[in-house]
Amino acid sequence: MAKTRSHSHPRRARAIAALWKALAGRRLSSLWHLSRLAGPLVHRFSRREREVTEINLREVYPDRNETERRRLARESLTHSAATMLELGFAWMGDPERVEASILDVHGRELLDEARAEGRGVIVLAPHFGNWEVLNFWLSGHFPFTAMYEPPKIAELDAVTRQGRERMGASLVPTNPRGVAALLKALKRSEAIGILPDQEPDWGSGVFAPFYGRPAYTATLLPKLVARTEARVVTGVARRIPGRGFELHFLAADERVYAPDEGESATGVNACVEAAIALDPAQYQWEYKRYRKVVEEQQGHPRHREFRLY
């Protein structure tokens, strides 16, 4: 599991928290309008986000022309801006307003059937749409446990934790103690959440294809499945710009249940691809999903030459 190092930035933290609080009561249509203004600015002036997004899109959509990929990059960064601006809404907004913003829930029967059978549910929640709204709904409707890493700005930890826990979610650390807590929750036939597209530390994953290119993928899922009879589903909150969100729960690729870690990881990445297919612009393409390369694991002396970024 990848670790995030926190740093102290009290002034920045106060400004960010104040912004979230100020935006918490704004209408989603207003937040989307702000996102449409912010997205193109991020694309133009934030070189890192623009370049990583465009590199990833060239890799996963080689058949699309450059104009299409640039348009998709701008749309993706607009949705990423929307997610950031909506954090106050998801974490601090009136719970009834947030619940009302969820316009439809597709595939809920997958969760209900598993619990009726006495099985826990592992929700794979990729960085698509607004995953904080997904957390809000899951923790408000089911006993729900998820792993939690403190934010990079240490002073935002209390705000982030309170926002994610306010509907009853149980947050556990990204360490063996946290894994033990996830196992206990599954054995109680509860739901847990896992980020399937976050690159783990060396030793905690395997290389598996993601859009045809090897991506270092966590092996936590097969370990949890092997010790429980949990059902695996993919869950996302797809943004309906300016109006709200539709939740989608998708049956997992059957390979996620394989005992072989490589095959299971391949199934996990296939689940992420299926979620992205709902609306590719809503995926967070600015994340360096291919940062680790096979050549580095093999000790190749020139492994840096094989990196995309």
N, C-alpha and C positions, 0 to 999 in steps of 0.2 A: 504494500500500500504506500502510495506516495505521501510524503510529509511536506507540510507547509510551514515555513519558518515565519514567526510573527515578529514584527518590529514595532517600536513605540512611536506613534505620530499623533499625539493628543489633539493638536489643533486641527489636523486634517480629519481626524475621527469625529470631532465635534461638528465640523462643517458638513460632513457626509450624513451624520445622523440627523442633523437639523434639516437637511434637504429631504431625506426620506420622510421625516415627520411632516414637513410642509406639503409633500406630494401625496401623502397617505389619503387625504380627503378629496383629491382631484378625480374627476371623471376619467374613465379609461379612454374616452375619445380625446380628451385633452392631453393625456400622457402619450397617446399614439401620435398626436400632432407634434409634440415636442420631440418624439423619437424620429419622426420624419425630417425634422430640422437637424437633429444631432447626428443621425446616421451618416449622411454625406460628409459632415465635418470630420467624423472619425475616419472615414474612408480617405479623405484628402490629406489630413494632417497627422494621423497616427500611422506612421510608417510600419511599425511592427505588426499591428492588427491587419492592415491592408495586405502586406506582403505574405503573411502566414495564411490568411484566408485565400488569397489568389493562388498560392502554391498548392494548398490542399485541394482547391477546386480543379486545378489543372490535372492533379493526380487522379481524382475520383471521377471526373467527367471529361476524359480526353477527347470524346467525340463531339463535344460542344465547341462552338467557335469562341474566339476570344471576346467578342462583344457580349455574347450570352453569359460567359463566365464573369465578366466585369459587372454586368447588371446584377447577377446573382450575388456577387460579393457585396455590392452596395446594399442590396435587400437584406442580406444576412447581417451586416453590421447595423442596419436599422433595427432589426429585431433584437440584436444583442443590446443595443441602447435601450430599447423598450423594456427588456428584462431588468436592466439596472434601475430604470426610472420607476418600474412597478414594484420594486422591493418594499418600499414604504407601504404601498397598498396591500401587499401580501402579508407583511409582518405587523403592520400597525393599523391598517384600515379596519373599519367596523366589520366584525365577522359576518354579519348578515349581508353586507354589501359584497364581501368577497364571495360568499356562498352563492349569492344571486348572480354573480358574474360568470358562474359555471353554467353554461347554457345547455349542455348535454353531456351525458356520460355514456360512452360506447364500450361495451364489453365488461360491464360490471359483473355480469353473471359468472365470469371466470373467477373472480374473487369470492363471490358468494358460494359458488359450488364447492370450491376448495375448502372453505371453512365449514360448510355443511358436512363435508366428508371427514372433518377433523384434521385437515391438513393445513400447515402453514403456507403462506404465500410470500415468495421472493419477487419483489417488484424491481425490475431493471429500469432505472430512470435516467436515460441519457440527457445530455445538455441540449435539449430541444424545447422550443417554446418557453414557457415559464414554469420551471420545475419547482419553484417555491409555491406556486398555486397548487400544483400536484401534491406537494407535501401537506399543504393546508387541508386539502380535501381528504387525503388518506388518513391523516391523524385525527380528523374530526369524525370519521365514519368507522374506523377500525382501530383496535389496539395496534400501534405502529412504532417500530424501532428503526432508527437509521444511524449510520456512522457519522461522526462529526469531527471536522478539523477546524481549529480556531482560524479566523481570518488572518490575512497577512498584516493587517493593522490591528495590533493587540487590543487597543481601546474599543474596537467594534465588537469584541467577543460577546459582551453582555447583550448588546442590541440584537446581534445575529441569533444567539442562543434563545433569547426570550421570544423572538419572532417565530422561530421554528418550533418551539415547544408550546406555544400558547394554546394550541388546540389539543394538546395531550400527547404529542410525540415524545418518545423517549430517545434521547441522543446518547450515543456511546462512543468512546474513543476509538481511533483507528489503530488498535493494537490487539494483542491476544485476549486481553480482558474484554474488549469490545466484541471480538468474534465469539467469545463464550456467551456474551449477552444475546447476540443474534441467534445462536443455536437454541438458547433457552426460550426465546420468543417463538421460534418456529415450532418447538416441541409443545408450546402452549397453544398451537394452531393460530398464531397471530401473524401479522404482516410485517415484513421488514423491507427496507429500501437499500439498493446498492447502485452506485454509479458505475455503469459498465464500460464507459469510454474514458475513464481517468487512467493515465499511464502509471503503473505501479513502480515501486523500487525494484532494482535488480534482485532476483531471487524470489519475487512474489508473483511472477507471471511467466507466460510463454509467448512466442511469436505465433500469431494466427492471422489469416488474411482479413483485411478490412478494405473493401473495394479492390481486392486483388493484390494489394501490397501488404507485406508482413507488418503487423503492428503489435507492439508489446502489450499483452492483454492480461489482466489480473486472473488468477486462478482461485480466487476465494469462492466463487460460485460452485464449482464441482466439489469443493470440500464441504460446503454446506449441504448440497444435495445428497452427497454420499452418506451423511449422518442423519438425514431427515427424509421424510416423504413429501417435502414441500413441492407445491406447484410453482412454476416460474412464469411470469407474465412481464411484458414490457408496458410501461406506463408513461404517458406524456400529457402535458396540457398544451394543446395547440391553440395558438392565439387567433382569435377572430378580430382583426384590427379594429380598435375603437369601440368594440362591443363587449368582448368578454373572452371566454375560453371554452373549448370542448375537450373533455378528457377522453383519451383513447387507451384502452387496455387490450393488448394484442397477445394472443397465444404465442408462447416462445417457440423458436426453432427447436425441433426435437433433439438436436445434437447437444443442447445444453445439459441434458440428462446423462450424457455419456460419461463413463468413469475415466476415460482418457482425458487428461487436462487439455491437450492440444485440440481434440475434437470438440470438447465442451467450449473452449474459448472461441473456436470457429463459429459455433452456434450463437454465442453471445454477440459476436460482431455482426452476424446475420440479423440478429434481433435489432441491433442499432440501425442497420441499413434499412430494415423494414419500417422503423419509426421515421427515419429521415425521408423516406419515400412519400410520407403524408404531405410534406411541404419542405423541400430542401433548403429554402431560404430561412427556415426557423431553426436550423441547426447552428451550433456555435463553432463555425469553421475556423475561428482564429486561435483555437487550441492546437498546440503542436502534438497532434496525435501520432506522428511518425518520428518523434524526436530520437528514440532509441532505434538502432539498426542491428540486424543480425551480425554484420561484420564486427561491430563493437563487442558483442557477446563472445564471438569467436576469437577475439584478440587480434584481429587484423591490424597490422601497423598503420595502415592508411584508411582506417574506418571513417574518419571525418569526411573523406571524399564521397562517401556513400549517403551522407545525410542530405535531407531536403532543405533543412534550415539549421 
